Amino acid sequence: MTDPDRLLALAALMAAVVLLLLAGMALLRPAFAFWPPPETASWQNRLFRVLFRIMFYGLVGATALRLWRDGVSISIWQSWLALVLFATGFAVAFAATASLGWGNAFGAQEGLRTGGIFGYSRNPVYCATWFGLGGWALLAPAPLILATLAVWGPLYLVAIFLEERWLQARYGAAFERYRDAVPRFF
């Protein structure tokens, strides 16, 4: 990696690690509310958004610079697989987030979504993103990019358990019925 893409990827990795540490702390210590944020104007919401943007845009920038400089270093069929996983994963995640509602996606209490894609998986955003991350890893297998993607994946696993706790507290029996009827992943 050249210096600009190394710096972007390093910033992305550091932001991802901080996010995972904060989410892990919230998982181990429920009194430490980090995700979902307790309210939209909270420091948790602002910090999450800043760190997530550093992670995401750092990865995008590092990947773009690497691909521009070095091109794709994998075979044609691997490139197609990478692009299909990347595009499909992130398109489904984006569509599921839109279906959930952007406010709900960031901790607002706008109602429990159980229909559409949420009738097949309680966590379609996270599951689809994991496919997108797999495609990204195939497409840009630079060490710092891979390290950041390897932190992003578990971050979304921790988020699932944090959100389930939050949904149980907010929606009680309605969430329990949904949880019993729809699988966590697929």
C-alpha positions as CSV (number, residue, x, y, z in Angstrom):
1,M,0.0,0.0,0.0
2,T,1.1,3.5,-0.6
3,D,1.0,6.1,2.2
4,P,-2.5,7.6,1.4
5,D,-4.2,4.2,1.2
6,R,-2.3,2.9,4.2
7,L,-3.3,5.9,6.3
8,L,-7.0,5.6,5.2
9,A,-7.0,1.9,5.9
10,L,-5.3,2.4,9.3
11,A,-7.8,5.1,10.3
12,A,-10.6,2.7,9.2
13,L,-9.1,-0.1,11.3
14,M,-8.7,2.0,14.4
15,A,-12.3,3.3,14.1
16,A,-13.6,-0.3,13.7
17,V,-11.6,-1.5,16.7
18,V,-13.0,1.3,18.9
19,L,-16.5,0.5,17.7
20,L,-16.1,-3.2,18.5
21,L,-14.6,-2.4,21.9
22,L,-17.5,0.0,22.8
23,A,-20.0,-2.6,21.6
24,G,-18.3,-5.3,23.5
25,M,-18.3,-3.2,26.7
26,A,-22.1,-2.6,26.2
27,L,-22.6,-6.3,25.7
28,L,-20.7,-7.2,28.9
29,R,-22.0,-4.3,30.9
30,P,-25.7,-3.6,30.1
31,A,-25.6,-0.4,32.1
32,F,-23.1,1.0,29.6
33,A,-25.6,1.9,26.8
34,F,-23.8,2.3,23.5
35,W,-25.8,0.6,20.9
36,P,-28.6,1.1,20.1
37,P,-28.0,4.6,21.4
38,P,-30.3,5.7,24.2
39,E,-31.6,8.6,22.2
40,T,-30.8,10.2,18.8
41,A,-29.2,13.3,20.3
42,S,-26.9,11.3,22.6
43,W,-23.1,11.2,22.6
44,Q,-23.4,7.5,21.8
45,N,-25.3,8.2,18.6
46,R,-22.9,11.0,17.6
47,L,-19.8,8.9,18.4
48,F,-21.1,5.8,16.6
49,R,-21.9,7.9,13.5
50,V,-18.4,9.5,13.4
51,L,-16.5,6.3,14.0
52,F,-18.7,4.3,11.5
53,R,-18.1,7.0,8.8
54,I,-14.3,7.0,9.5
55,M,-14.4,3.2,9.1
56,F,-16.6,3.1,6.1
57,Y,-15.1,6.0,4.1
58,G,-11.6,5.0,5.1
59,L,-12.2,1.6,3.7
60,V,-13.8,3.0,0.5
61,G,-10.9,5.4,0.0
62,A,-8.2,2.8,0.7
63,T,-9.9,0.3,-1.6
64,A,-10.4,2.8,-4.4
65,L,-6.8,3.9,-4.2
66,R,-5.5,0.4,-4.1
67,L,-7.6,-0.7,-7.1
68,W,-6.8,2.4,-9.1
69,R,-3.1,1.8,-8.5
70,D,-2.8,-2.0,-8.7
71,G,-6.0,-3.0,-10.5
72,V,-7.8,-6.2,-9.6
73,S,-5.3,-9.0,-8.8
74,I,-7.7,-11.9,-8.9
75,S,-9.0,-14.1,-11.7
76,I,-12.1,-13.2,-13.8
77,W,-14.3,-15.7,-12.0
78,Q,-13.1,-14.5,-8.6
79,S,-13.7,-10.9,-9.7
80,W,-17.3,-11.8,-10.7
81,L,-17.9,-13.6,-7.4
82,A,-16.5,-10.7,-5.5
83,L,-18.6,-8.2,-7.4
84,V,-21.8,-10.3,-7.0
85,L,-21.2,-10.8,-3.2
86,F,-20.3,-7.1,-2.7
87,A,-23.1,-5.6,-4.8
88,T,-25.8,-8.0,-3.7
89,G,-24.8,-7.9,-0.1
90,F,-24.8,-4.2,0.2
91,A,-27.8,-3.6,-2.0
92,V,-29.9,-6.0,0.2
93,A,-28.5,-4.4,3.4
94,F,-29.4,-1.0,2.1
95,A,-32.9,-2.1,1.0
96,A,-33.5,-3.8,4.4
97,T,-32.3,-0.7,6.2
98,A,-34.7,1.4,4.2
99,S,-37.5,-1.0,4.9
100,L,-36.7,-0.9,8.6
101,G,-36.7,2.9,8.5
102,W,-33.6,5.0,9.0
103,G,-34.7,6.2,12.4
104,N,-35.2,2.6,13.6
105,A,-31.8,1.7,12.2
106,F,-30.2,4.2,14.5
107,G,-32.1,3.5,17.7
108,A,-35.4,5.4,17.4
109,Q,-38.5,3.5,18.6
110,E,-40.6,3.6,15.5
111,G,-42.1,0.2,15.8
112,L,-41.1,-3.5,15.5
113,R,-40.7,-4.5,11.9
114,T,-41.7,-8.1,11.3
115,G,-42.8,-8.2,7.7
116,G,-41.1,-8.3,4.3
117,I,-37.5,-9.4,4.5
118,F,-37.8,-9.2,8.3
119,G,-40.2,-12.2,8.1
120,Y,-37.3,-14.4,6.9
121,S,-34.5,-13.2,9.1
122,R,-34.5,-11.0,12.2
123,N,-31.2,-9.5,11.0
124,P,-31.2,-9.2,7.3
125,V,-29.1,-6.0,7.3
126,Y,-26.3,-7.7,9.2
127,C,-26.5,-11.0,7.3
128,A,-26.5,-9.3,3.9
129,T,-23.6,-7.0,5.0
130,W,-21.5,-10.1,5.8
131,F,-21.9,-11.2,2.2
132,G,-20.9,-7.8,1.0
133,L,-17.9,-7.9,3.3
134,G,-16.9,-11.2,1.8
135,G,-17.0,-9.7,-1.7
136,W,-15.0,-6.7,-0.5
137,A,-12.4,-9.0,1.0
138,L,-12.0,-10.9,-2.3
139,L,-11.9,-7.7,-4.3
140,A,-9.3,-5.9,-2.2
141,P,-7.2,-8.4,-0.3
142,A,-4.7,-5.9,1.2
143,P,-3.8,-6.7,4.8
144,L,-5.2,-3.5,6.5
145,I,-8.4,-3.7,4.4
146,L,-8.8,-7.3,5.4
147,A,-8.1,-6.5,9.0
148,T,-10.8,-3.8,9.0
149,L,-13.3,-6.1,7.4
150,A,-12.4,-8.8,9.9
151,V,-13.3,-6.4,12.7
152,W,-16.5,-5.1,11.0
153,G,-18.0,-8.6,10.7
154,P,-17.8,-9.4,14.5
155,L,-19.0,-5.8,15.3
156,Y,-22.2,-6.7,13.5
157,L,-22.5,-10.0,15.4
158,V,-22.2,-8.1,18.7
159,A,-24.7,-5.6,17.5
160,I,-27.3,-8.3,17.0
161,F,-27.2,-9.3,20.7
162,L,-27.3,-5.7,21.8
163,E,-30.3,-5.0,19.6
164,E,-32.1,-8.1,20.8
165,R,-31.7,-7.0,24.4
166,W,-33.0,-3.5,23.4
167,L,-35.9,-4.9,21.4
168,Q,-36.9,-7.2,24.3
169,A,-37.0,-4.2,26.7
170,R,-39.0,-2.0,24.2
171,Y,-41.4,-4.4,22.7
172,G,-41.7,-7.3,25.2
173,A,-44.1,-10.0,24.3
174,A,-44.4,-8.8,20.7
175,F,-40.6,-9.2,20.2
176,E,-40.7,-12.6,22.0
177,R,-43.4,-13.9,19.5
178,Y,-41.3,-12.5,16.6
179,R,-38.1,-14.0,18.0
180,D,-39.8,-17.4,18.4
181,A,-41.2,-17.3,14.8
182,V,-38.3,-15.9,12.8
183,P,-34.7,-17.1,12.8
184,R,-31.9,-14.8,14.0
185,F,-29.9,-15.3,10.9
186,F,-31.4,-17.2,7.9
